[in-house]
Amino acid sequence: MNRSLTARLTGSLLVGLACASSPARSADEIQVYNAEINRPRQFSLQMHGNFIVRGLEEPDFPGGLVADGSFNGTPEFAYGVLDWWEVGAYLPYAIEPGPAFFSGGAKLRTLFVSPNAAQRRFFYGLNIEIAWETEKFSPGRWGSEVRPIVGWRWPRVEFIVNPIVEVPLSGPEGDVLFAPAVRLAWLATPSWAFGFEHYAELGPWNDFVALEEQAQELFAVADRTSDAFDANFGVGHGFTGSSNDWTVKGILSWSF
């Protein structure tokens, strides 16, 4: 498939998704995508883990997960198809205090990027996910996410924006939600980076809710990269009544 055809198909899918309407965001993956992908025919495994030290005590919908004191995570499997295309799969889960384990279902994704993003000053991409979710994770069984990626990198600084749109595909009628994520980091060495990541959920993309009803969380983060192993660690604080107060997140990545 050539790139122009891929772009046309991606555009068509975006238009179609915009006509739908999204379940609330889960905390199994707290990450800003940077458009870096596996080499062709390379596999990788990422283990996401997020502990909500002090969070919301009421679920987003009846019978849903309670964030406070929960551990949320997912193994993520990815495979590089071409130098601009990667596919992946997730198996999200949550553990509530008790403990009580809940499967979150499964997600599939396809990610299109500018090749060799790590060496570019300006880089971009588009990630599309389709999710089958359990009743603890969403009031509807099917959902989706469209995540554009736009970033700039200077010798010592990188700035990345993911203007995420979440779209429910089944279940109770809902809104298309706008949940942007932003990263600003200092590239201390080729192996270490330190910075801040901001995650928000602003409500319906055409009618944002009041500030106090939005999720607004800021994380201080550190990254360690190498040829075969990467690690990301962060501590986040919420600034509104609709945010989790304190969250600790981590991502461990291996390439094969």
C-alpha positions as CSV (number, residue, x, y, z in Angstrom):
1,M,0.0,0.0,0.0
2,N,1.5,3.4,-1.0
3,R,1.5,6.4,1.3
4,S,-1.0,8.4,-0.7
5,L,-3.5,5.5,-0.5
6,T,-2.8,5.1,3.2
7,A,-3.5,8.8,3.8
8,R,-6.8,8.7,1.9
9,L,-8.0,5.6,3.9
10,T,-6.9,7.2,7.1
11,G,-8.8,10.4,6.2
12,S,-11.9,8.5,5.4
13,L,-11.7,6.7,8.7
14,L,-11.4,10.0,10.6
15,V,-14.4,11.4,8.9
16,G,-16.4,8.3,9.8
17,L,-15.3,8.4,13.4
18,A,-16.2,12.0,13.7
19,C,-19.8,11.1,13.0
20,A,-20.0,8.7,15.9
21,S,-20.0,9.5,19.5
22,S,-16.8,7.8,24.0
23,P,-16.6,6.0,27.2
24,A,-14.5,7.6,29.9
25,R,-10.8,7.3,29.6
26,S,-9.2,4.4,31.6
27,A,-5.8,4.7,33.3
28,D,-4.2,1.5,31.8
29,E,-2.0,3.6,29.5
30,I,-0.6,7.0,30.5
31,Q,1.7,7.9,27.7
32,V,2.5,10.6,25.1
33,Y,3.2,9.0,21.7
34,N,6.4,10.3,20.1
35,A,6.0,8.7,16.6
36,E,9.0,6.3,17.2
37,I,8.2,2.7,16.1
38,N,9.8,-0.7,15.7
39,R,12.0,-1.4,12.7
40,P,10.4,-3.5,10.0
41,R,10.0,-7.1,11.3
42,Q,10.9,-6.1,14.9
43,F,8.8,-7.1,17.9
44,S,8.5,-5.2,21.2
45,L,6.8,-5.6,24.5
46,Q,5.7,-2.7,26.8
47,M,4.5,-3.2,30.3
48,H,2.3,-0.3,31.5
49,G,1.6,0.0,35.2
50,N,-0.2,2.9,37.0
51,F,-1.0,3.0,40.7
52,I,-3.6,5.6,41.7
53,V,-2.5,6.4,45.2
54,R,-5.4,8.8,45.9
55,G,-8.1,9.2,43.3
56,L,-11.8,9.5,42.5
57,E,-13.9,7.4,44.9
58,E,-17.0,7.2,42.6
59,P,-17.0,5.3,39.2
60,D,-17.6,7.2,36.0
61,F,-20.7,5.2,35.4
62,P,-22.8,2.7,37.5
63,G,-20.8,-0.5,38.0
64,G,-17.6,1.0,36.7
65,L,-14.1,0.9,38.2
66,V,-13.3,3.0,41.3
67,A,-10.0,4.8,40.7
68,D,-9.0,5.4,44.3
69,G,-6.3,2.9,45.4
70,S,-6.5,0.9,42.1
71,F,-3.7,-0.5,39.9
72,N,-4.2,-0.2,36.2
73,G,-2.1,-1.6,33.5
74,T,-1.6,-3.4,30.2
75,P,0.9,-5.5,28.3
76,E,1.4,-4.0,24.8
77,F,2.7,-6.0,21.9
78,A,3.9,-4.3,18.8
79,Y,5.3,-5.3,15.4
80,G,7.1,-3.1,12.8
81,V,5.6,-3.7,9.4
82,L,7.3,-0.9,7.4
83,D,9.5,2.0,8.3
84,W,6.3,4.2,8.6
85,W,3.8,1.6,9.9
86,E,3.5,-0.4,13.1
87,V,0.6,-2.6,14.5
88,G,0.0,-3.4,18.1
89,A,-2.3,-5.1,20.6
90,Y,-3.2,-4.4,24.3
91,L,-4.7,-6.6,27.1
92,P,-5.7,-4.0,29.7
93,Y,-6.6,-4.9,33.3
94,A,-7.3,-3.3,36.7
95,I,-6.9,-4.4,40.3
96,E,-9.2,-2.7,42.8
97,P,-8.4,-2.8,46.6
98,G,-9.4,-6.1,48.1
99,P,-7.8,-7.2,45.8
100,A,-10.2,-7.7,42.9
101,F,-8.9,-8.3,39.4
102,F,-10.8,-7.2,36.3
103,S,-10.0,-7.8,32.7
104,G,-10.5,-4.8,30.4
105,G,-10.9,-6.7,27.2
106,A,-8.6,-6.1,24.3
107,K,-7.4,-3.3,22.0
108,L,-5.9,-3.4,18.5
109,R,-4.0,-0.4,17.0
110,T,-2.4,0.7,13.8
111,L,0.2,3.5,13.8
112,F,1.4,5.5,10.8
113,V,4.4,7.9,11.3
114,S,7.1,9.9,9.6
115,P,10.0,7.4,9.2
116,N,13.0,7.7,11.6
117,A,11.1,10.1,13.9
118,A,13.9,9.9,16.5
119,Q,16.3,11.7,14.0
120,R,13.9,14.3,12.9
121,R,13.4,17.9,14.1
122,F,9.7,17.9,13.1
123,F,7.9,14.6,13.3
124,Y,4.3,13.4,13.1
125,G,2.0,10.4,13.0
126,L,-1.5,9.0,13.5
127,N,-2.5,6.2,15.8
128,I,-5.9,4.5,15.5
129,E,-7.3,2.1,18.1
130,I,-10.3,-0.2,18.2
131,A,-11.2,-1.6,21.6
132,W,-13.5,-4.3,22.9
133,E,-14.1,-3.4,26.6
134,T,-15.7,-5.2,29.5
135,E,-18.6,-3.8,31.5
136,K,-16.2,-2.6,34.3
137,F,-14.3,-0.5,31.8
138,S,-17.0,1.0,29.7
139,P,-20.8,1.2,29.4
140,G,-20.4,0.2,25.8
141,R,-18.6,-2.9,24.5
142,W,-16.9,-1.2,21.5
143,G,-14.9,2.0,21.4
144,S,-12.1,3.7,19.5
145,E,-9.4,6.3,19.8
146,V,-7.9,8.6,17.1
147,R,-4.5,10.0,18.3
148,P,-2.7,12.5,16.0
149,I,1.0,13.0,16.9
150,V,2.8,16.3,16.3
151,G,6.3,17.0,17.7
152,W,9.4,19.2,17.5
153,R,12.8,18.2,18.7
154,W,15.8,20.5,19.2
155,P,19.3,19.4,20.4
156,R,18.2,19.5,24.1
157,V,14.4,19.9,24.1
158,E,11.4,18.1,22.7
159,F,7.8,19.2,22.6
160,I,5.0,16.7,21.6
161,V,1.2,17.1,21.3
162,N,-1.3,14.3,21.1
163,P,-4.8,15.8,20.5
164,I,-6.7,12.6,21.2
165,V,-10.3,12.0,20.2
166,E,-12.2,9.2,21.8
167,V,-15.2,7.7,20.0
168,P,-17.7,5.1,21.3
169,L,-18.8,2.6,18.7
170,S,-21.6,0.8,20.7
171,G,-23.7,1.0,23.8
172,P,-25.4,4.0,25.3
173,E,-25.3,7.2,23.2
174,G,-22.3,9.3,24.2
175,D,-20.2,12.2,23.0
176,V,-17.0,12.3,21.1
177,L,-14.5,13.3,23.8
178,F,-11.4,15.4,23.4
179,A,-8.5,14.3,25.7
180,P,-5.3,16.0,24.7
181,A,-1.9,15.0,26.0
182,V,1.3,17.2,25.9
183,R,4.9,16.5,26.7
184,L,7.8,19.0,27.2
185,A,11.2,17.4,28.0
186,W,14.8,18.2,28.5
187,L,17.1,15.8,26.7
188,A,19.9,15.6,29.2
189,T,21.9,12.9,27.4
190,P,21.3,10.5,24.5
191,S,20.0,8.1,27.2
192,W,18.2,10.3,29.7
193,A,15.3,12.8,29.4
194,F,13.4,14.6,32.1
195,G,10.3,16.7,31.8
196,F,6.5,17.1,32.2
197,E,3.5,15.4,30.7
198,H,0.0,16.9,30.9
199,Y,-3.1,14.8,30.4
200,A,-6.6,16.3,30.2
201,E,-10.1,15.3,29.4
202,L,-12.1,18.3,28.3
203,G,-15.4,16.8,27.5
204,P,-17.3,16.7,24.2
205,W,-15.0,18.0,21.5
206,N,-17.6,20.6,20.3
207,D,-18.7,21.7,23.8
208,F,-16.1,21.6,26.6
209,V,-17.3,21.2,30.2
210,A,-16.5,23.6,33.0
211,L,-12.9,23.6,34.2
212,E,-13.8,21.9,37.5
213,E,-15.5,19.0,35.6
214,Q,-12.5,18.4,33.4
215,A,-9.7,16.0,34.2
216,Q,-6.4,17.9,34.4
217,E,-3.3,16.0,35.6
218,L,0.4,17.0,35.4
219,F,3.2,14.4,35.6
220,A,6.9,14.9,36.3
221,V,8.6,12.2,34.3
222,A,12.0,10.6,33.6
223,D,13.0,8.4,30.6
224,R,15.9,6.0,30.2
225,T,16.5,4.7,26.6
226,S,18.9,2.1,25.2
227,D,19.0,-0.2,22.1
228,A,17.1,-3.0,23.7
229,F,15.4,-1.6,26.8
230,D,13.5,1.6,27.7
231,A,11.9,2.8,30.9
232,N,9.6,5.7,31.7
233,F,8.6,6.7,35.2
234,G,6.4,9.5,36.4
235,V,4.5,11.0,39.4
236,G,1.3,12.9,38.6
237,H,-1.1,15.3,40.5
238,G,-4.6,16.3,39.6
239,F,-5.7,19.9,39.8
240,T,-9.5,19.6,39.6
241,G,-12.2,17.8,41.5
242,S,-12.7,15.5,38.5
243,S,-9.0,14.4,38.4
244,N,-7.2,11.7,40.4
245,D,-5.2,13.4,43.1
246,W,-1.9,11.4,43.0
247,T,-0.8,8.7,40.5
248,V,2.5,6.9,40.0
249,K,3.1,5.5,36.5
250,G,5.7,3.3,34.9
251,I,6.4,1.8,31.4
252,L,9.1,-0.8,30.8
253,S,9.9,-1.7,27.1
254,W,11.9,-4.4,25.4
255,S,12.7,-4.8,21.8
256,F,13.4,-8.2,20.1
